[in-house]
C-alpha cells in the first residue's frame, strides 16, 4: 500500500527552516509569517508522529530523525525543480545564460560576442556577472567562466586560457618628464592596484626589484576593469593580465614598457554542470569560446 504523503507546504517549511535553522529566515524566504511556518512545522510533526526540531531558548536544532529525513526531502524538491525545468525548457532552449566576472566580460568576452551571435543568431545570450562560484542546482545559469585551477567538484571544467602578468601604461607615460625605460623607473610613478591582488609584488620579485615598491602610495580599485581604465587614462602604471589588456594593447590604448612577463599560476575555465545531457546551445557556445581563446589575432 502506498504511504500517504505529508503536506507539501509543511515539507517546504521544514526544508527551509532546517537549512537556515531559523523559523524567521524560513518565513522570509517563503514570504509567509513566522507564525505560519511554526504552524506548518507543527502540523507536519503531527502527520509524521515525529518531532523534527528542538527549540532551546533562541536556538533551533534538528532532532536525529530530522537529520535523517532532510536529505531525502531536499532530493525530492530538487527532482521537482529539475522536472519542472525540463517541462518548461522548450522556451529556454534558445536562451543561454553565461556567468563570469565583470572585468573579463567587459575586456574580453563582450568584444568577441558578436562573432558568436552572428554564427548562432537563434541563441539569445544573457550575461550575468558575479565573483561567486555558480551553483547550477540553484542558480539560473547554464555555464560560467571562472578563474582558478579547474579543480571544482561536481562540474565539468574546460580549459580556456592562461594569463601572463606585466606592467602596462598609457603611451603618454613613455613620453613624459619621467619616462619608463627600466623597471627601476617605476619608483617615480603611481602604481595602480586591484584590491585583494598580489600581482605587483609577484612581478617585482620576478624582475629582481624590491617588493616594497608595491607599497608606495598609489591608487587601489575593487575591479580590474577600473584599474585598466585608469592606466588607459594615464593615471599610472597597472599590472596587466593578458586577457584583460590584449585588446587595448592591440589598439594602441596601452603599451608594455618592459619585456618581463610573469606566468600566472592559474587560468580561465569554462564551467558547466557535470553528468547532464548537454543542451545544443551550450555545446555551440563551448565550441565557439574554445576556438576564440585559441585565436590570438
N, C-alpha and C positions, 0 to 999 in steps of 0.2 A: 504494500500500500504506500502511495506517495505521501511523504510527510508534508503537512501544511506549512507554507512559507510564512515567516513573520512579516510584519508591516514593513513596506519599503521605506516609508518615512522614518520609521524607527531605526532601520538599518543605516539610513543616511545620517541620521543624528548620531548614532553610535560611532560610525566610521569617522565623522568629523570631530566629535568630542574626544575620541581615542587618539586621533592624530595630534590634536592640539593640547590634550589633557586639560581642556577648559570648556565648560559649557558656554561661557561668554563668547569665546572666539568661534566656537562652532555655530552659535546663533548668528554672529556677524557674517560668517561665510555663507550660511544658508538663507540669510535675510529673513530670519524669524526672531522672536523674542527668546531670551534665556529661559523664561518660564515654559515656552513651547518645547524647547529642547529637553528640559527636565521631565515634562510630561511624556514626551515620546520615548525617552530612555526608560522611564518607569513602566510604561505600557509594554515596551519590548522585554524588559526583565520579567514582567508578569507572564507574557506569552511564552517565554522560554523556560520560566521557572528557575532562572539562574541570575544571580547577582553579577553585574558587569563592572560596576565602579565602586571604589572605596572612597568615601568622602571624609576627609580629615581636615577640619578647620577650613582653610582656604586652598588646600591642596587636593588634587584629584589623581587617583591611581587606578590602574586596571587590576581586576582580580585575575588569578591564574587562568580561570576559564575564559575570560575575555581576551587574554593574550593569545590563547589557543584559537579563539574564534576569529580574531581580527584579520589574519592573513587571508582566510577564505572569503571574508566579506569584501576585502579590498580587491581580491582577484575577481570576484563576481562583478563588482562595479566596473572594473577595468574591462572585463569582457563585454559588458553592456555598452561601454563607451566605444570600444573597437567595433562592435557590431553595428552601432548607430552610425559610426564614421563610415563604415563600408556601405551602409544603406544610402547615405547622403552623398557619397563620394562622386556620384555622377556629375554633380555641379562643381566639384573641386578638381576634377581630372585635369583641367586646363589652368589651374591656379597653383603656382609654385612659390611657397614662402621660404625665403632664404634668410637665415640669421647670421650676422657677423658683427665684428666690432666697427664702430663708426669710422675710424681712421682708414681702415682697409677698404671699407665701402666707398668712401669719398675719393681716396687717392689711387685705388687700383681697380675695384670691381666696376663702379659706375662708368668710368671712361670706356670700358670694354663691353658693357652690357648690350649696347646697341647691336653689336655683331650677333649676339645670341638671339635677340628679338627678331632680327632680320632673317635668321636661319629657321626660327621656330615662331612664326607670327601668331600661332594659335595658343601659345602658352602665356598666361598673364603672370609676370614675375612681381612678387612683393618682397621688398627688402625691409627687414627689421634689425635694429642694432641693439646689442647687449654685450656686456662683458661676462655675463654668467654662462655657465655650461647649460646647454639645452637639455631639457627632459622631454624626450619625444613622446612619452606616455601622457604627459600633462600639457605641454605647450603646443600651440597650433603652428608647428614649424615642420617643414618637410626635410630640410637639410641645413647644415651650418658650416661655416668656415671658421676654424679655430686655430690658435697658435699654441704649440706645445710639442710634445714628443710622440704624440699619437697613441699613447697607452691609456685609453679611456675604456673602462669596462662596459660591455653591453652595446657597443656601437661599432659600425664599420668606419675606419679612418683611412682615406685615400690621400697619399702624399701629393702635395701641390708644388710647393716651392720653399726654398730656404732664403734667408736674408744674409747680407753682409752689413757690417756696421762701419760707417766712415763719416767724417765731418762734411757738412755741406753749408753753403752760404750763398748770398746774392752775389752776382758778378761785380757789383759796385764795391764790395769789400776788398776785392783784389786790387782795386784802383785807388783806394782811399789813402789817408795820411799814414795809416799803419797797415800796409799790405800784408797779406798772408802768404809768406814764401816758404816757411818752415813750420813744423808743428810747434816749435818753441814760441812762435809768434802768437799762439792762442792766449798767452797770458795777458796780452794787450787788448783782448776783445771780450765782448759779452758772450757768455755761453748760455745757450737755450736748452732747457731741460724739460723732460716729460716726467710727471710725478710717478713715483714708485718705479724708477728706471735706474739701472746701474750702468747704462751703456757708456757714458763718458768715462767713468773710472776704468772700465774694462779696456776701452780703446787707448786711453792714455798710458796704461800699464803696458799694453802691447807695443805702443810706439816708443817705449823706453823713457817716458816722461813721468814726473811725479803725479800720482793720482790726486794730490792736493789741489792741483789746478782746477779740478772739477768743483771744488768747494769755494772758489772765488765768487764774488757777487755776480748774480745772473738773473735770469727770468725763468720761472717754472710754470708749466701748463699742465692741465689734467688730461689732455688728449694730444696724441702725436700729430693729429691733423692741425691743431693750433700751433704746435711747435714748428712744423714745416712751413706754415704760412708766415710765421714771424721771421723765419730765415729768408723766405722769398721777399719779404718787405724790408730786408736789410737791418733788422733789429739785432742781429748777432749771428753766431755760428751754432748750428744744430747738429746733433748726432743723427745722421740719416740711416734708415734701413731701406734696402733695395726696393722692396715692394711699395714703399711709401713715397719715394723720391725719384724713381727712374723716369717717370713721365715728365716731371718738372726739369730734370737734367736734360732730357732729350729736346725739350722746347726752349732751353736756354734760361729758364727762370732761376735755376740753381746751378752751381758749379761745385766740383770736388777739388778743393785746394791741394790735397795731398794724395799720394799714391798708396797709403797704408790702409788696408781694409781688414777688418776682423770678422771671421766667420761666426755667425750666431750659433748657439748650441741647440737650437730647436728650429721649427719651421711651421708652415701653414698646412693644414689638412682639411679635406672635405669630409665632414662627419655626417653620417646618416644612420637610421635605425638598422640594427642587425637582425637577421633572421626573418625579415618580412619579404613578401613578394614586392619587387621593386616596380614602382609606377613608371610608365614610359616617360613622363615629364622629368622625373628625377634622373633616369638613365640618360636622357638627352642633355640635361644640364651637366652631369658628371663628364660625359664625353667632351662637351664643349669646354668646360673650365680646365680640364686636364690638358687639352690641346692649347688653350690660351696661355697657361703657365709655361709651356714649352716654347712658345713663340717669343723670342727676345727682341723682335722688331719694335 
